Amino acid sequence: MDKETKEGLLDGIRACIIDLNFSEGALRVVRFNLQTDDSFQDEYSITHLAIENIKHVRHMLNQLELGYL
């Protein structure tokens, strides 16, 4: 893989990580607001799972980034 392709992949990975950080932050706000109302327990659980999935994907992207460095 040439240097230009490698840098392009790293830039893409880093952009995805940044987007995931913003998404996780927004979901944390939603989850916080949902936890105060018992009628939204299903939505709270789904939001919690989405946050956990974001953390897992971000971890995999970080590992991929390290592999390219």
PDB file with one MODEL, atoms N, CA, C and O in Angstrom:
MODEL        1
ATOM      1  N   MET A   1       0.843  -1.162   0.000  1.00  0.00           N
ATOM      2  CA  MET A   1       0.000   0.000   0.000  1.00  0.00           C
ATOM      3  C   MET A   1       0.900   1.240   0.000  1.00  0.00           C
ATOM      4  O   MET A   1       1.831   1.350   0.797  1.00  0.00           O
ATOM      5  N   ASP A   2       0.603   2.152  -0.898  1.00  0.00           N
ATOM      6  CA  ASP A   2       1.442   3.352  -0.956  1.00  0.00           C
ATOM      7  C   ASP A   2       1.067   4.328   0.169  1.00  0.00           C
ATOM      8  O   ASP A   2       0.023   4.198   0.808  1.00  0.00           O
ATOM      9  N   LYS A   3       1.933   5.284   0.384  1.00  0.00           N
ATOM     10  CA  LYS A   3       1.774   6.224   1.501  1.00  0.00           C
ATOM     11  C   LYS A   3       0.489   7.039   1.374  1.00  0.00           C
ATOM     12  O   LYS A   3      -0.182   7.291   2.374  1.00  0.00           O
ATOM     13  N   GLU A   4       0.144   7.450   0.172  1.00  0.00           N
ATOM     14  CA  GLU A   4      -1.055   8.259  -0.043  1.00  0.00           C
ATOM     15  C   GLU A   4      -2.326   7.480   0.314  1.00  0.00           C
ATOM     16  O   GLU A   4      -3.235   8.025   0.940  1.00  0.00           O
ATOM     17  N   THR A   5      -2.386   6.224  -0.080  1.00  0.00           N
ATOM     18  CA  THR A   5      -3.536   5.379   0.241  1.00  0.00           C
ATOM     19  C   THR A   5      -3.628   5.157   1.743  1.00  0.00           C
ATOM     20  O   THR A   5      -4.712   5.220   2.322  1.00  0.00           O
ATOM     21  N   LYS A   6      -2.495   4.900   2.366  1.00  0.00           N
ATOM     22  CA  LYS A   6      -2.450   4.674   3.808  1.00  0.00           C
ATOM     23  C   LYS A   6      -2.924   5.920   4.560  1.00  0.00           C
ATOM     24  O   LYS A   6      -3.709   5.811   5.502  1.00  0.00           O
ATOM     25  N   GLU A   7      -2.457   7.093   4.154  1.00  0.00           N
ATOM     26  CA  GLU A   7      -2.876   8.335   4.801  1.00  0.00           C
ATOM     27  C   GLU A   7      -4.365   8.577   4.602  1.00  0.00           C
ATOM     28  O   GLU A   7      -5.043   9.060   5.509  1.00  0.00           O
ATOM     29  N   GLY A   8      -4.876   8.244   3.421  1.00  0.00           N
ATOM     30  CA  GLY A   8      -6.307   8.402   3.160  1.00  0.00           C
ATOM     31  C   GLY A   8      -7.139   7.499   4.068  1.00  0.00           C
ATOM     32  O   GLY A   8      -8.171   7.918   4.591  1.00  0.00           O
ATOM     33  N   LEU A   9      -6.689   6.268   4.249  1.00  0.00           N
ATOM     34  CA  LEU A   9      -7.383   5.345   5.144  1.00  0.00           C
ATOM     35  C   LEU A   9      -7.334   5.843   6.579  1.00  0.00           C
ATOM     36  O   LEU A   9      -8.346   5.809   7.280  1.00  0.00           O
ATOM     37  N   LEU A  10      -6.187   6.298   7.020  1.00  0.00           N
ATOM     38  CA  LEU A  10      -6.069   6.823   8.384  1.00  0.00           C
ATOM     39  C   LEU A  10      -6.971   8.038   8.583  1.00  0.00           C
ATOM     40  O   LEU A  10      -7.606   8.166   9.630  1.00  0.00           O
ATOM     41  N   ASP A  11      -7.037   8.926   7.601  1.00  0.00           N
ATOM     42  CA  ASP A  11      -7.923  10.090   7.708  1.00  0.00           C
ATOM     43  C   ASP A  11      -9.383   9.657   7.820  1.00  0.00           C
ATOM     44  O   ASP A  11     -10.145  10.224   8.604  1.00  0.00           O
ATOM     45  N   GLY A  12      -9.767   8.659   7.041  1.00  0.00           N
ATOM     46  CA  GLY A  12     -11.133   8.141   7.100  1.00  0.00           C
ATOM     47  C   GLY A  12     -11.457   7.511   8.445  1.00  0.00           C
ATOM     48  O   GLY A  12     -12.537   7.724   8.996  1.00  0.00           O
ATOM     49  N   ILE A  13     -10.520   6.738   8.967  1.00  0.00           N
ATOM     50  CA  ILE A  13     -10.706   6.101  10.276  1.00  0.00           C
ATOM     51  C   ILE A  13     -10.854   7.173  11.353  1.00  0.00           C
ATOM     52  O   ILE A  13     -11.738   7.088  12.205  1.00  0.00           O
ATOM     53  N   ARG A  14      -9.999   8.166  11.309  1.00  0.00           N
ATOM     54  CA  ARG A  14     -10.053   9.241  12.317  1.00  0.00           C
ATOM     55  C   ARG A  14     -11.354  10.028  12.223  1.00  0.00           C
ATOM     56  O   ARG A  14     -11.916  10.413  13.249  1.00  0.00           O
ATOM     57  N   ALA A  15     -11.836  10.269  11.017  1.00  0.00           N
ATOM     58  CA  ALA A  15     -13.111  10.979  10.849  1.00  0.00           C
ATOM     59  C   ALA A  15     -14.266  10.159  11.424  1.00  0.00           C
ATOM     60  O   ALA A  15     -15.172  10.707  12.051  1.00  0.00           O
ATOM     61  N   CYS A  16     -14.229   8.860  11.210  1.00  0.00           N
ATOM     62  CA  CYS A  16     -15.266   7.989  11.776  1.00  0.00           C
ATOM     63  C   CYS A  16     -15.237   8.021  13.297  1.00  0.00           C
ATOM     64  O   CYS A  16     -16.286   8.066  13.940  1.00  0.00           O
ATOM     65  N   ILE A  17     -14.056   7.998  13.867  1.00  0.00           N
ATOM     66  CA  ILE A  17     -13.926   8.039  15.330  1.00  0.00           C
ATOM     67  C   ILE A  17     -14.498   9.348  15.868  1.00  0.00           C
ATOM     68  O   ILE A  17     -15.200   9.342  16.879  1.00  0.00           O
ATOM     69  N   ILE A  18     -14.212  10.453  15.217  1.00  0.00           N
ATOM     70  CA  ILE A  18     -14.742  11.747  15.650  1.00  0.00           C
ATOM     71  C   ILE A  18     -16.266  11.745  15.573  1.00  0.00           C
ATOM     72  O   ILE A  18     -16.933  12.200  16.503  1.00  0.00           O
ATOM     73  N   ASP A  19     -16.824  11.236  14.474  1.00  0.00           N
ATOM     74  CA  ASP A  19     -18.280  11.162  14.330  1.00  0.00           C
ATOM     75  C   ASP A  19     -18.894  10.286  15.421  1.00  0.00           C
ATOM     76  O   ASP A  19     -19.944  10.619  15.971  1.00  0.00           O
ATOM     77  N   LEU A  20     -18.242   9.173  15.731  1.00  0.00           N
ATOM     78  CA  LEU A  20     -18.744   8.298  16.788  1.00  0.00           C
ATOM     79  C   LEU A  20     -18.723   9.004  18.140  1.00  0.00           C
ATOM     80  O   LEU A  20     -19.630   8.813  18.950  1.00  0.00           O
ATOM     81  N   ASN A  21     -17.710   9.806  18.388  1.00  0.00           N
ATOM     82  CA  ASN A  21     -17.642  10.548  19.647  1.00  0.00           C
ATOM     83  C   ASN A  21     -18.830  11.503  19.784  1.00  0.00           C
ATOM     84  O   ASN A  21     -19.440  11.584  20.850  1.00  0.00           O
ATOM     85  N   PHE A  22     -19.161  12.226  18.707  1.00  0.00           N
ATOM     86  CA  PHE A  22     -20.307  13.127  18.741  1.00  0.00           C
ATOM     87  C   PHE A  22     -21.612  12.356  18.935  1.00  0.00           C
ATOM     88  O   PHE A  22     -22.473  12.767  19.713  1.00  0.00           O
ATOM     89  N   SER A  23     -21.755  11.233  18.221  1.00  0.00           N
ATOM     90  CA  SER A  23     -22.967  10.419  18.345  1.00  0.00           C
ATOM     91  C   SER A  23     -23.126   9.875  19.754  1.00  0.00           C
ATOM     92  O   SER A  23     -24.222   9.886  20.315  1.00  0.00           O
ATOM     93  N   GLU A  24     -22.035   9.402  20.318  1.00  0.00           N
ATOM     94  CA  GLU A  24     -22.105   8.877  21.681  1.00  0.00           C
ATOM     95  C   GLU A  24     -22.512   9.979  22.655  1.00  0.00           C
ATOM     96  O   GLU A  24     -23.341   9.748  23.535  1.00  0.00           O
ATOM     97  N   GLY A  25     -21.949  11.152  22.512  1.00  0.00           N
ATOM     98  CA  GLY A  25     -22.303  12.258  23.388  1.00  0.00           C
ATOM     99  C   GLY A  25     -23.787  12.604  23.310  1.00  0.00           C
ATOM    100  O   GLY A  25     -24.436  12.824  24.333  1.00  0.00           O
ATOM    101  N   ALA A  26     -24.313  12.649  22.101  1.00  0.00           N
ATOM    102  CA  ALA A  26     -25.734  12.949  21.923  1.00  0.00           C
ATOM    103  C   ALA A  26     -26.606  11.861  22.546  1.00  0.00           C
ATOM    104  O   ALA A  26     -27.606  12.160  23.199  1.00  0.00           O
ATOM    105  N   LEU A  27     -26.227  10.608  22.345  1.00  0.00           N
ATOM    106  CA  LEU A  27     -27.003   9.510  22.918  1.00  0.00           C
ATOM    107  C   LEU A  27     -26.937   9.503  24.442  1.00  0.00           C
ATOM    108  O   LEU A  27     -27.906   9.126  25.102  1.00  0.00           O
ATOM    109  N   ARG A  28     -25.826   9.911  24.995  1.00  0.00           N
ATOM    110  CA  ARG A  28     -25.719   9.987  26.462  1.00  0.00           C
ATOM    111  C   ARG A  28     -26.700  11.028  27.022  1.00  0.00           C
ATOM    112  O   ARG A  28     -27.297  10.817  28.078  1.00  0.00           O
ATOM    113  N   VAL A  29     -26.862  12.140  26.316  1.00  0.00           N
ATOM    114  CA  VAL A  29     -27.825  13.154  26.744  1.00  0.00           C
ATOM    115  C   VAL A  29     -29.244  12.587  26.681  1.00  0.00           C
ATOM    116  O   VAL A  29     -30.030  12.763  27.611  1.00  0.00           O
ATOM    117  N   VAL A  30     -29.563  11.911  25.587  1.00  0.00           N
ATOM    118  CA  VAL A  30     -30.890  11.303  25.443  1.00  0.00           C
ATOM    119  C   VAL A  30     -31.115  10.272  26.545  1.00  0.00           C
ATOM    120  O   VAL A  30     -32.171  10.257  27.177  1.00  0.00           O
ATOM    121  N   ARG A  31     -30.136   9.422  26.775  1.00  0.00           N
ATOM    122  CA  ARG A  31     -30.263   8.382  27.807  1.00  0.00           C
ATOM    123  C   ARG A  31     -30.472   9.016  29.180  1.00  0.00           C
ATOM    124  O   ARG A  31     -31.297   8.542  29.961  1.00  0.00           O
ATOM    125  N   PHE A  32     -29.744  10.065  29.473  1.00  0.00           N
ATOM    126  CA  PHE A  32     -29.901  10.753  30.756  1.00  0.00           C
ATOM    127  C   PHE A  32     -31.329  11.263  30.923  1.00  0.00           C
ATOM    128  O   PHE A  32     -31.925  11.127  31.991  1.00  0.00           O
ATOM    129  N   ASN A  33     -31.869  11.849  29.860  1.00  0.00           N
ATOM    130  CA  ASN A  33     -33.239  12.362  29.915  1.00  0.00           C
ATOM    131  C   ASN A  33     -34.263  11.243  30.036  1.00  0.00           C
ATOM    132  O   ASN A  33     -35.297  11.430  30.676  1.00  0.00           O
ATOM    133  N   LEU A  34     -34.003  10.094  29.443  1.00  0.00           N
ATOM    134  CA  LEU A  34     -34.941   8.968  29.492  1.00  0.00           C
ATOM    135  C   LEU A  34     -34.954   8.282  30.854  1.00  0.00           C
ATOM    136  O   LEU A  34     -35.970   7.704  31.240  1.00  0.00           O
ATOM    137  N   GLN A  35     -33.863   8.334  31.573  1.00  0.00           N
ATOM    138  CA  GLN A  35     -33.784   7.589  32.829  1.00  0.00           C
ATOM    139  C   GLN A  35     -34.692   8.162  33.915  1.00  0.00           C
ATOM    140  O   GLN A  35     -34.945   7.503  34.923  1.00  0.00           O
ATOM    141  N   THR A  36     -35.177   9.368  33.717  1.00  0.00           N
ATOM    142  CA  THR A  36     -36.029   9.992  34.729  1.00  0.00           C
ATOM    143  C   THR A  36     -37.497   9.609  34.582  1.00  0.00           C
ATOM    144  O   THR A  36     -38.306   9.939  35.450  1.00  0.00           O
ATOM    145  N   ASP A  37     -37.855   8.921  33.503  1.00  0.00           N
ATOM    146  CA  ASP A  37     -39.255   8.571  33.258  1.00  0.00           C
ATOM    147  C   ASP A  37     -39.357   7.064  33.043  1.00  0.00           C
ATOM    148  O   ASP A  37     -38.813   6.534  32.075  1.00  0.00           O
ATOM    149  N   ASP A  38     -40.055   6.376  33.947  1.00  0.00           N
ATOM    150  CA  ASP A  38     -40.174   4.920  33.873  1.00  0.00           C
ATOM    151  C   ASP A  38     -40.895   4.432  32.623  1.00  0.00           C
ATOM    152  O   ASP A  38     -40.728   3.279  32.226  1.00  0.00           O
ATOM    153  N   SER A  39     -41.691   5.288  32.001  1.00  0.00           N
ATOM    154  CA  SER A  39     -42.430   4.850  30.809  1.00  0.00           C
ATOM    155  C   SER A  39     -41.520   4.709  29.586  1.00  0.00           C
ATOM    156  O   SER A  39     -41.961   4.241  28.537  1.00  0.00           O
ATOM    157  N   PHE A  40     -40.257   5.108  29.718  1.00  0.00           N
ATOM    158  CA  PHE A  40     -39.323   5.036  28.598  1.00  0.00           C
ATOM    159  C   PHE A  40     -38.205   4.014  28.840  1.00  0.00           C
ATOM    160  O   PHE A  40     -37.100   4.185  28.323  1.00  0.00           O
ATOM    161  N   GLN A  41     -38.466   2.974  29.603  1.00  0.00           N
ATOM    162  CA  GLN A  41     -37.430   1.993  29.921  1.00  0.00           C
ATOM    163  C   GLN A  41     -36.913   1.267  28.679  1.00  0.00           C
ATOM    164  O   GLN A  41     -35.714   1.007  28.575  1.00  0.00           O
ATOM    165  N   ASP A  42     -37.802   0.935  27.735  1.00  0.00           N
ATOM    166  CA  ASP A  42     -37.356   0.270  26.500  1.00  0.00           C
ATOM    167  C   ASP A  42     -36.425   1.186  25.703  1.00  0.00           C
ATOM    168  O   ASP A  42     -35.388   0.751  25.204  1.00  0.00           O
ATOM    169  N   GLU A  43     -36.806   2.443  25.592  1.00  0.00           N
ATOM    170  CA  GLU A  43     -35.981   3.405  24.865  1.00  0.00           C
ATOM    171  C   GLU A  43     -34.641   3.613  25.570  1.00  0.00           C
ATOM    172  O   GLU A  43     -33.602   3.750  24.925  1.00  0.00           O
ATOM    173  N   TYR A  44     -34.682   3.635  26.898  1.00  0.00           N
ATOM    174  CA  TYR A  44     -33.450   3.764  27.673  1.00  0.00           C
ATOM    175  C   TYR A  44     -32.521   2.591  27.384  1.00  0.00           C
ATOM    176  O   TYR A  44     -31.324   2.782  27.170  1.00  0.00           O
ATOM    177  N   SER A  45     -33.070   1.377  27.377  1.00  0.00           N
ATOM    178  CA  SER A  45     -32.265   0.178  27.118  1.00  0.00           C
ATOM    179  C   SER A  45     -31.673   0.194  25.716  1.00  0.00           C
ATOM    180  O   SER A  45     -30.507  -0.149  25.521  1.00  0.00           O
ATOM    181  N   ILE A  46     -32.482   0.592  24.747  1.00  0.00           N
ATOM    182  CA  ILE A  46     -31.997   0.659  23.359  1.00  0.00           C
ATOM    183  C   ILE A  46     -30.882   1.692  23.248  1.00  0.00           C
ATOM    184  O   ILE A  46     -29.873   1.453  22.585  1.00  0.00           O
ATOM    185  N   THR A  47     -31.064   2.833  23.892  1.00  0.00           N
ATOM    186  CA  THR A  47     -30.036   3.877  23.862  1.00  0.00           C
ATOM    187  C   THR A  47     -28.748   3.384  24.509  1.00  0.00           C
ATOM    188  O   THR A  47     -27.652   3.642  24.011  1.00  0.00           O
ATOM    189  N   HIS A  48     -28.889   2.675  25.616  1.00  0.00           N
ATOM    190  CA  HIS A  48     -27.714   2.124  26.297  1.00  0.00           C
ATOM    191  C   HIS A  48     -26.974   1.140  25.375  1.00  0.00           C
ATOM    192  O   HIS A  48     -25.747   1.178  25.288  1.00  0.00           O
ATOM    193  N   LEU A  49     -27.708   0.274  24.700  1.00  0.00           N
ATOM    194  CA  LEU A  49     -27.080  -0.674  23.770  1.00  0.00           C
ATOM    195  C   LEU A  49     -26.386   0.049  22.617  1.00  0.00           C
ATOM    196  O   LEU A  49     -25.305  -0.357  22.190  1.00  0.00           O
ATOM    197  N   ALA A  50     -26.998   1.108  22.118  1.00  0.00           N
ATOM    198  CA  ALA A  50     -26.382   1.875  21.024  1.00  0.00           C
ATOM    199  C   ALA A  50     -25.069   2.491  21.486  1.00  0.00           C
ATOM    200  O   ALA A  50     -24.090   2.495  20.739  1.00  0.00           O
ATOM    201  N   ILE A  51     -25.038   3.010  22.708  1.00  0.00           N
ATOM    202  CA  ILE A  51     -23.806   3.585  23.251  1.00  0.00           C
ATOM    203  C   ILE A  51     -22.729   2.514  23.374  1.00  0.00           C
ATOM    204  O   ILE A  51     -21.573   2.753  23.026  1.00  0.00           O
ATOM    205  N   GLU A  52     -23.100   1.346  23.863  1.00  0.00           N
ATOM    206  CA  GLU A  52     -22.135   0.252  23.997  1.00  0.00           C
ATOM    207  C   GLU A  52     -21.609  -0.183  22.623  1.00  0.00           C
ATOM    208  O   GLU A  52     -20.422  -0.477  22.477  1.00  0.00           O
ATOM    209  N   ASN A  53     -22.479  -0.222  21.632  1.00  0.00           N
ATOM    210  CA  ASN A  53     -22.044  -0.579  20.274  1.00  0.00           C
ATOM    211  C   ASN A  53     -21.089   0.468  19.711  1.00  0.00           C
ATOM    212  O   ASN A  53     -20.103   0.118  19.062  1.00  0.00           O
ATOM    213  N   ILE A  54     -21.367   1.735  19.949  1.00  0.00           N
ATOM    214  CA  ILE A  54     -20.478   2.809  19.496  1.00  0.00           C
ATOM    215  C   ILE A  54     -19.103   2.641  20.138  1.00  0.00           C
ATOM    216  O   ILE A  54     -18.081   2.764  19.463  1.00  0.00           O
ATOM    217  N   LYS A  55     -19.078   2.362  21.429  1.00  0.00           N
ATOM    218  CA  LYS A  55     -17.799   2.186  22.122  1.00  0.00           C
ATOM    219  C   LYS A  55     -17.018   1.013  21.527  1.00  0.00           C
ATOM    220  O   LYS A  55     -15.797   1.084  21.381  1.00  0.00           O
ATOM    221  N   HIS A  56     -17.725  -0.063  21.185  1.00  0.00           N
ATOM    222  CA  HIS A  56     -17.065  -1.234  20.617  1.00  0.00           C
ATOM    223  C   HIS A  56     -16.498  -0.922  19.218  1.00  0.00           C
ATOM    224  O   HIS A  56     -15.359  -1.275  18.914  1.00  0.00           O
ATOM    225  N   VAL A  57     -17.290  -0.271  18.389  1.00  0.00           N
ATOM    226  CA  VAL A  57     -16.837   0.083  17.034  1.00  0.00           C
ATOM    227  C   VAL A  57     -15.664   1.055  17.110  1.00  0.00           C
ATOM    228  O   VAL A  57     -14.698   0.929  16.357  1.00  0.00           O
ATOM    229  N   ARG A  58     -15.748   2.024  18.021  1.00  0.00           N
ATOM    230  CA  ARG A  58     -14.645   2.977  18.173  1.00  0.00           C
ATOM    231  C   ARG A  58     -13.365   2.246  18.585  1.00  0.00           C
ATOM    232  O   ARG A  58     -12.281   2.559  18.092  1.00  0.00           O
ATOM    233  N   HIS A  59     -13.494   1.283  19.480  1.00  0.00           N
ATOM    234  CA  HIS A  59     -12.323   0.503  19.900  1.00  0.00           C
ATOM    235  C   HIS A  59     -11.721  -0.252  18.704  1.00  0.00           C
ATOM    236  O   HIS A  59     -10.502  -0.272  18.529  1.00  0.00           O
ATOM    237  N   MET A  60     -12.573  -0.866  17.890  1.00  0.00           N
ATOM    238  CA  MET A  60     -12.078  -1.589  16.717  1.00  0.00           C
ATOM    239  C   MET A  60     -11.394  -0.636  15.745  1.00  0.00           C
ATOM    240  O   MET A  60     -10.353  -0.973  15.181  1.00  0.00           O
ATOM    241  N   LEU A  61     -11.964   0.550  15.541  1.00  0.00           N
ATOM    242  CA  LEU A  61     -11.337   1.538  14.654  1.00  0.00           C
ATOM    243  C   LEU A  61     -10.003   2.010  15.208  1.00  0.00           C
ATOM    244  O   LEU A  61      -9.054   2.215  14.451  1.00  0.00           O
ATOM    245  N   ASN A  62      -9.923   2.183  16.523  1.00  0.00           N
ATOM    246  CA  ASN A  62      -8.647   2.567  17.129  1.00  0.00           C
ATOM    247  C   ASN A  62      -7.595   1.487  16.894  1.00  0.00           C
ATOM    248  O   ASN A  62      -6.442   1.801  16.602  1.00  0.00           O
ATOM    249  N   GLN A  63      -7.978   0.232  17.016  1.00  0.00           N
ATOM    250  CA  GLN A  63      -7.051  -0.862  16.769  1.00  0.00           C
ATOM    251  C   GLN A  63      -6.619  -0.896  15.307  1.00  0.00           C
ATOM    252  O   GLN A  63      -5.452  -1.138  15.001  1.00  0.00           O
ATOM    253  N   LEU A  64      -7.566  -0.653  14.413  1.00  0.00           N
ATOM    254  CA  LEU A  64      -7.245  -0.614  12.983  1.00  0.00           C
ATOM    255  C   LEU A  64      -6.287   0.534  12.695  1.00  0.00           C
ATOM    256  O   LEU A  64      -5.334   0.376  11.932  1.00  0.00           O
ATOM    257  N   GLU A  65      -6.540   1.686  13.306  1.00  0.00           N
ATOM    258  CA  GLU A  65      -5.645   2.835  13.126  1.00  0.00           C
ATOM    259  C   GLU A  65      -4.242   2.497  13.585  1.00  0.00           C
ATOM    260  O   GLU A  65      -3.272   2.803  12.891  1.00  0.00           O
ATOM    261  N   LEU A  66      -4.122   1.869  14.747  1.00  0.00           N
ATOM    262  CA  LEU A  66      -2.799   1.483  15.254  1.00  0.00           C
ATOM    263  C   LEU A  66      -2.094   0.510  14.310  1.00  0.00           C
ATOM    264  O   LEU A  66      -0.874   0.548  14.156  1.00  0.00           O
ATOM    265  N   GLY A  67      -2.881  -0.355  13.684  1.00  0.00           N
ATOM    266  CA  GLY A  67      -2.310  -1.304  12.744  1.00  0.00           C
ATOM    267  C   GLY A  67      -1.720  -0.635  11.498  1.00  0.00           C
ATOM    268  O   GLY A  67      -0.784  -1.158  10.893  1.00  0.00           O
ATOM    269  N   TYR A  68      -2.268   0.515  11.123  1.00  0.00           N
ATOM    270  CA  TYR A  68      -1.780   1.233   9.950  1.00  0.00           C
ATOM    271  C   TYR A  68      -0.621   2.179  10.282  1.00  0.00           C
ATOM    272  O   TYR A  68       0.092   2.626   9.383  1.00  0.00           O
ATOM    273  N   LEU A  69      -0.433   2.484  11.569  1.00  0.00           N
ATOM    274  CA  LEU A  69       0.634   3.424  11.940  1.00  0.00           C
ATOM    275  C   LEU A  69       1.997   2.785  11.917  1.00  0.00           C
ATOM    276  O   LEU A  69       2.994   3.446  12.205  1.00  0.00           O
TER     277      LEU A  69
ENDMDL
END
